[in-house]
Amino acid sequence: MARNKEIPDVLAHYMEVCGETERWITVYEFRTYFHLDESSAHAISGFLHRIYERSFFSYPYRVKKIEKIVVHTPQRRCINRYLVKKRQ
């Protein structure tokens, strides 16, 4: 489902369903909500990084901040969480 061209629409839908103008999300949380497999993770994180570095005029959301979080279960690894915010 989540091919590269579908991710902007899916992210916009996710933000509208949540009903918030600003929200921290992880790729895992996003994939879990839409029942996507692990192969879509790179496309999702790539799009989130793209709207962090530069925003698109026609796209209503952008990533304001990226934080690395250390998770220790079942093994130690770092994941990113993204602060997605609706543009004014």
Secondary structure, 3 states (H helix, E strand, C coil): CCCCCCHHHHHHHHHHHHCCCEEEEEHHHHHHHCCCCHHHHHHHHHHHHHHHHCCCCCCCEEEEEEEEEEECCCCCEEEEEEEEEECC
